[in-house]
Amino acid sequence: MSGIVIRPTRQSDYPATEFVVREAFWNVYQPGANEHYILHLMRRWPSFIEELDFVAVDGDRIVGNVVCNHSYIEGDNGRLYDTAGLGPIAVLPEYQRLGIGRRLIERVRSTAGTMNFRAIVLYGDPNYYLARGFRAAEDYNVRTEENYYAAALMIDAWGSIDAGRYLENASQDYDAEQFRLLDSRFPLKRKFKDTPSQIRYQQVKAMRRRAGRS
């Protein structure tokens, strides 16, 4: 859509972006959603990358958002390589399939390319992200922190990537009561289980195998 503008996120945008994320993820991976709470937490983490927080705007309405967290690839050679862990990325359901997600990714890619990151890394559906310039992490011999090759783990790299394990660097501050309080600020919505996207998520999540090295 030609009228959509991608710009840096402002602090005043935070409530609207949390609404977008909740709407976009509702019943997608689980009954309901908690990604908006994760986003709420991420922006308080020391590892959060403010320079890679962007919104898609239609007029005065925020319709999409992408954020990144400072993460690492721990090389088998013992070195740590800086990466930008992408996600969540979200677009309001009525604005999906219009190329907005691709534009948000491109903005992250162009900005991260000027920073001291070796790659952008994410967990997601290969059917979506492989068509948007990412490659399977296994192509680089990069595994999960638990030392698995996972179909959901994908990389968009600049130059070569050394073999190793991906470390997300997430803070452990999830609180069920705080999530409930945050979620109570949003409209009530019906929860459904066993949706096609939830089934697909479980299938992709199961597509992993133990690496032959430790």
Secondary structure, DSSP 8 states (H G I E B T S, - for coil): -TTEEEEE--GGGHHHHHHHHHHHHTTTSSSS--HHHHHHHHTTSTTB-GGG-EEEEETTEEEEEEEEEEEEEEETTS-EEEEEEEEEEEE-GGGTTSSHHHHHHHHHHHHHTTTT-SEEEEE--HHHHGGGT-EEGGGGTEE-TTSEEETTEEEEESS---SEEEE--------HHHHHHHHTTS------SS-HHHHHHHHHHH-EEE-S--
